[in-house]
Amino acid sequence: MEQLATIIPMSDTSRQIAAEDLSPTALPDAFLKSDVAAAAAKFHFPCYDELPSVELYRDQVIAYIESVLAPLDACAEGPWLTPSMVNNYVKQRLLPAPVKKLYGSEQIARLLVICVFKQFLSMEAIARMFSIQLMTYPVEVAFDYIANELNHAVSDAFSVDGTRHEDSARVVTRESVLVRSAAEAFASKAFLMSYLSYCGYDAAESDGKRH
């Protein structure tokens, strides 16, 4: 039998390739049946009526948003929200300023949307989407459509049986296409980052930093 050539590292400073590096990768079906995917599939983005019924202080808002987005932590590069982020969003006029340090439903709704959309959009793009929303739909209507499409997109991405949801908009408009596209982009990133985490991406990254 012909002997296979030795695998040569990409550079002199690369670590030696080990046998486990050449082992089969995790197949998508196995991932979708894993605890990682099952946790992600439980993601639920609240509709407007499900948001806290009382005004919250900033730290309470951050804790609430982190609890909502926790099933998709693999998607976030760093914390979902910090006090300095909240302050910056107010300064950038993406978020109405708190009244007596308290944040209401509309502010919490905007922060949730910002935290999701900033994973793949610039702040300028998010600001444009907010401007379009203000000109076309009330906050409650727009937020509920975003919630529906995000929940459907994430559910579809992590579906074991290949279930796919139709657009929940009664009439397809420019605005509905923008929201649906954004929801699908977020779900795709959530799936990719969760899959990478399942395949050991986090461990490999940590190992690389040690070297």
C-alpha positions in Angstrom: 0.0 0.0 0.0 1.3 3.4 -0.9 2.3 5.4 2.2 0.5 8.8 2.6 2.7 11.9 2.7 3.2 13.5 6.0 0.9 16.5 6.7 3.0 19.6 6.9 1.8 22.5 9.1 0.9 25.8 7.4 3.9 27.6 9.0 7.0 26.9 11.1 5.2 28.4 14.2 2.0 26.2 13.8 1.4 23.5 16.4 1.8 20.0 15.2 -1.4 18.4 13.7 -2.7 15.7 16.0 -4.8 12.7 15.2 -7.9 14.2 16.8 -7.7 17.1 14.4 -8.4 14.6 11.6 -11.4 13.0 13.3 -14.8 13.2 11.6 -16.7 16.4 12.2 -20.1 16.6 13.9 -22.9 16.1 11.4 -25.8 18.6 11.4 -28.3 15.9 12.4 -26.3 15.0 15.5 -26.1 18.7 16.3 -29.8 19.3 16.0 -30.5 16.5 18.4 -28.0 17.8 20.9 -28.6 19.6 24.2 -27.0 22.8 22.7 -29.6 22.9 19.8 -32.4 21.9 22.2 -31.6 24.9 24.4 -31.5 27.2 21.4 -34.8 25.9 20.1 -36.4 27.1 23.4 -35.6 30.7 22.6 -38.7 32.9 22.9 -38.7 36.6 22.0 -41.6 38.2 23.9 -44.4 40.1 22.2 -45.1 43.6 23.5 -47.8 42.5 26.0 -45.3 40.0 27.5 -42.8 42.7 28.4 -42.5 43.8 32.1 -45.7 45.6 33.1 -43.8 47.9 35.5 -41.0 50.3 34.8 -37.5 49.0 35.6 -34.2 50.4 36.6 -31.3 50.0 34.2 -29.7 47.0 36.0 -33.1 45.3 36.1 -33.5 45.9 32.3 -30.1 44.4 31.6 -30.9 41.3 33.7 -34.3 40.9 32.0 -32.8 41.1 28.5 -30.0 38.7 29.3 -32.6 36.2 30.5 -34.6 36.5 27.3 -31.5 36.1 25.0 -29.7 33.5 27.2 -30.6 30.5 25.0 -28.6 32.1 22.1 -25.6 33.3 24.1 -23.3 31.6 21.5 -24.5 34.2 19.0 -23.3 37.2 21.0 -19.7 38.3 20.8 -19.4 39.5 24.4 -22.3 40.6 26.7 -25.7 41.3 25.2 -26.0 44.6 27.1 -24.0 46.7 29.6 -24.7 49.9 31.4 -22.4 51.8 29.1 -24.2 50.4 26.0 -27.5 51.6 27.3 -26.1 55.1 27.9 -24.6 55.2 24.4 -27.9 54.2 22.8 -29.6 57.1 24.6 -26.9 59.5 23.4 -27.2 58.2 19.9 -31.0 58.7 20.1 -31.7 55.1 19.5 -33.4 54.9 22.8 -35.6 57.5 24.7 -33.9 58.7 27.9 -35.2 57.1 31.1 -37.6 59.1 33.3 -36.3 59.2 36.9 -33.9 56.4 36.0 -36.8 54.1 35.0 -37.3 52.4 31.7 -40.7 51.5 30.3 -42.0 49.0 27.8 -41.1 50.9 24.7 -37.5 51.4 25.8 -37.2 47.7 26.8 -38.6 46.7 23.4 -36.1 48.9 21.6 -33.2 47.5 23.6 -34.2 44.0 22.8 -34.3 44.7 19.1 -31.0 46.6 19.3 -29.3 43.6 21.1 -30.5 41.2 18.4 -29.9 43.4 15.3 -26.5 44.6 16.4 -25.2 41.1 16.0 -25.1 41.6 12.2 -26.1 45.3 11.5 -24.4 48.6 12.2 -25.9 51.1 14.5 -26.6 53.3 11.5 -28.6 50.6 9.8 -30.6 49.9 13.0 -31.3 53.7 13.2 -32.6 53.6 9.7 -34.9 50.7 10.5 -36.2 52.5 13.5 -36.9 55.6 11.4 -38.9 53.5 8.9 -40.8 51.9 11.7 -41.8 55.3 13.2 -43.1 56.4 9.8 -45.2 53.3 9.2 -46.3 51.3 12.2 -47.0 51.9 15.9 -44.3 50.5 18.3 -46.5 47.6 19.5 -47.5 46.4 16.0 -43.9 46.6 14.7 -42.4 44.9 17.8 -44.9 42.1 17.7 -44.1 41.4 14.0 -40.4 41.4 14.8 -41.1 39.0 17.7 -43.1 36.6 15.5 -40.5 36.6 12.7 -37.6 36.1 15.1 -39.3 33.2 16.9 -40.2 31.6 13.6 -36.7 32.1 12.1 -34.9 30.6 15.1 -37.4 27.7 15.4 -36.9 27.0 11.7 -33.1 27.1 11.9 -33.0 24.6 14.8 -35.9 22.4 13.5 -35.1 18.7 13.5 -37.9 17.9 11.1 -37.3 20.8 8.7 -40.4 22.8 9.6 -40.6 26.2 7.9 -43.0 29.1 8.8 -44.6 31.4 6.3 -44.3 35.1 6.6 -46.7 36.2 9.4 -47.4 39.6 7.6 -50.9 39.8 6.1 -49.5 41.9 3.3 -45.8 41.7 2.1 -44.4 45.2 2.2 -40.9 46.8 2.1 -41.0 46.9 5.9 -42.0 43.3 6.3 -39.2 42.2 3.9 -36.6 44.1 5.9 -37.8 42.6 9.2 -38.0 39.0 7.8 -34.5 39.3 6.3 -33.1 40.6 9.6 -34.8 37.8 11.5 -33.4 35.1 9.1 -29.9 36.7 9.3 -30.0 36.5 13.1 -31.2 32.9 13.1 -28.5 31.9 10.6 -25.8 33.4 12.8 -27.3 31.8 15.9 -27.3 28.4 14.2 -23.7 28.9 12.9 -22.3 30.0 16.2 -24.1 27.3 18.2 -22.9 24.7 15.7 -19.3 25.9 16.0 -19.6 25.8 19.8 -20.9 22.3 19.6 -18.0 21.3 17.4 -15.5 22.6 19.9 -14.9 26.0 18.4 -14.7 27.6 21.8 -12.2 25.1 23.1 -10.1 25.4 19.9 -10.1 29.2 20.2 -8.9 29.0 23.9 -6.3 26.5 22.9 -5.1 28.8 20.2 -4.8 31.7 22.6 -2.7 29.5 25.0 -0.2 28.9 22.1 
